[in-house]
């Protein structure tokens, strides 16, 4: 499938190119299409070809890169499912509030979701545990979501209401997600991760069409590392670089990622927070 961009420019592995630029459109105009909206860091809103809305790693209200209009969680509209890759606040901060607002479950690492239940952050019905290698179908059999390995850590900071003090709690093990949608299109949301050799297996076994890849370095892959994983192991049709410039430590850029990617058939979309891709 050829992606249609909304007011963005596509980066190929070698240079900047205009690719399939379309006119601005609404979600209603794109009925039956996949829409992927980046909201900063690794926060994504995915509208599937069947119209289901999946929000991944919601960090919006205090995210310096999230467009102002999306700092109001109501701006997301309908939400059918929330996925959280790990417990760090820049991936999970708004998940409990969003789950309660929409009465929809958060699926995430078993250890993280158990901690939320134990601490009373979310009730069991809204904090559903699953683990690496597990595949879930909470939106019906046509949408399959599988948790993968991620090379990172996972903790949460919780303010104890009795003491008024912050406490750190282990938040399970970090994961990535493979989303296989109604039309067979596969997204690999890598979460936060460094390089690990089984990315090659993920590329060969799941064959993702689009990867959502962290490139900022320090806590995650550098542009060079991310390019190696893309070119040598994952080999997707499309890549969306994320998790950069949100905080001073995240110095890697999409331009460095593309330069490191070199000669590759993967098309890279360096969109800005709030912008969307249609496939």
N, C-alpha and C positions, 0 to 999 in steps of 0.2 A: 504494500500500500504506500502511496505517495503522500507525505505529510503536507498539510496546508498550514502555513504560519500566519499568525495574527501580528502584523506590524513588527516582524523580527527579521533578522538576517541570519542565514545559515552559514556556519563555518565548516568548510571541508577540512580534511586532514592537512592540506597544503596551503590553503588560502581562504580568504573571505569570499563567499559567493552569495548572490541572490538566488534563492531556491524556492520555487513554488509559492511565491508571495501572493497572498490573497487579500481581499478586502476584509475589514473588520466584520465579524459576524457574531450572532448570538448562539447560545447553546441550542435554541430551538431550530435555528437554521441548519444545524449540523446533526439533525436527528439521524441515528444510525451510525454516527462516527464516534471515534474515540477522542476525547478532549483531555489534555494533560495541562494543568495550570500549576506553575511554580509560585510559591508564596514566600520564598526566602528560606535559607539554611537547607534542610531536606524536607520541608513542609510541602506537601503536594495535595491537590484536589484532582482526582481522576474521575471523569464521567465516562462510564463504559458505553459501548455501542447500544446496549439495552436500556440506558438511562439511569443506571445505579451510580450513586455518588460515594466514592471511597476517599476518605481523608487520611493521609499518612503523616505521622510525626508532627502533629499540630503544635507549633511554637509561633504564635501570632501576636498576641496582645502586647508582649514585651520584646518582640523581635525588631531590632533597629532597621532591618531590611524589608520587613513586610509593609506593603503599601498601606497608608493610613485607613483606607476604607475597609480593609480586612482585619484591622485590629478589633473591630466589632464582630464577634463570632456569628451574629445574625446574618452578616453579609455573605456567608457561605451558602445560605439557603438550605435546601434539603440535604441531609446527610444520612446515608444508609448504613455506613460501617466506618469504624476508625481502626487504624493499625498503628502500633507504636513499636519501633525497632529496639529501643532500650530506654533506660530510666533517666538519662541526663536531661536537665531542664530544657535544653534547646531542641529537644525532640518530643518531650512528653508534657510540657508545662500546661497546655490547654486541653489535654485529652480528657481529664475528669469533668471539667466544666462543659465541654462539648458533648460528652456522652450524656450527661444529665439533661442538658438543654434539649437534645433531640431524642432522648430515651433510646439510644442505640448502643450496642456493646463496643468496648475497646478490646481488640485481640492483640496480645503481645506475649513476650517471653513469660513462661509459666511463673518464674520466680518474681518478676516484677508485678504481675497481676495479683499474685498471692499476697505480696506485701501491701498493695493497695487495699485488698479486702481486709487483711488483718488490722491495718491501721484505721479502717473505716473511711478511707478516701472514696471508695466505690463499693456498691453492693455486688455480690457474686454475679448477678444477672447482667451487670454492665462491665464486668472485668473478667473476661474469659481467657483461660490459660491455654496456651499450646506451645509446642516446642519445635526445635530444629528437625527438619525432615518431615514434620507433620503437614498434612494438607487439609485445609478446611474449605467448606462450601456454604458459609452462612447466608449468602445471597442467592442460593439455588445452585443446581448442578452445573450450570453453564459458566460459572466463574469459580476458578480454583485458585487458592492462595496457599503457597508453600513457604515455610520458614527455612532460611538457609543460615549457614555459618556467617559470622562477621568477626573480624579480628579487632576487638575493642574491649571496653569495660562497660559496666552498667551499675550506677548507684542513683538513689534518689535522696533529695534533701527534703525533710518533712518537718514543719513547725509543730512541735508538741503543744496542743492547746492547754495542757495543764501547767507546763513550765514556761511556755512562751519562747522556748529555745529551739533552734534548729537541730535536727538529728539526721545523721547519715545512715541510710539503710541499703543493703545490697539489693540490687534490682534485677536479679536473675542474670542470664547471659544475653549479650546483644545478638541480634539477628538481622538478616536482610530478608526481602520478600520477593518471590516470583509470583506475579499476577498473570494468570492465563484467562483471557477475557472471552466473551461470547463468540467472537469471530476467530478465535485462535491466536490473536495478537498477544505477545508475551512481553511484560515489563519486568525488568530486574531492578528493584529499588534496593540499592546496596547498603542502606543505612550508613552508619559510621564504620569505616573499616580501613585497615591497612592491607597490604598484599598478603594473600595466602594461596598456596599452590592449588587448592581445590576450586579456585576460580576457573581453572581450565576444565575441570569436570562440569561445573555449572554451565559453562559455555557449550560444551559438547552434549550434555544431557538435556538441558532445558532450551538451548538455542534461543536466547532472548532477542527480540526485535529491537527493543529500546532499553538502554541502561541509564539509570539515574545515578551518576557517579560522583563521589566527593573528590575534590581536587585541591582543597585549601592547604593541606599539609598540617604539621604539628600534631594534631589529634587524629588525623586521617591520612590517606594517601597524598603524596605530593603530585603535582602535574605529571612529573616523569613516571612515577609509579602507576598512576591512573592510566597513563597512555600505554604503558607496557601491558597492563591487565587487559585493556581494550583491544590492542592490536594483536597480542600473542595468544591470549587465552579466551576472551569472551566473543570477539569478532561479531558485534551486533551490526545491524543496519544503521542504527541511530544512537546517539549519545547526548545526554543532557547533563552538563557539568553543574554541580551544586556544592554547597558547604564551603564557601569561600567569602572573604571580606566582611563577614558578619561581626567578627571580633578581630582585634589587631593581630593575633597569632596566625590567623588563616590567610596567609600571604599569597598562596598559589592563585593563578588566574586561568580562565578558559583559554586565553591566548597562549600561555605557556603549555597548557595541555595539548592544544592543537599542534604547536610547534614540535613538541616531543612525540606526538603521534606519527608525524612524518607521512609517508605514503601509505594510505589506508583507504579502504572503501567505506569506512564508517563516516556518516555525516553527523556533524556536531552542531547543536543548536544552542548558542550562548544567549538565551533569552534573559530578560530582566524579571525580577519578582513582580508578580501580578499578570505577566503575559502568559499566553496559552499556545499550545500546539494542537492541531487537529490531524488525526491520521485516518 
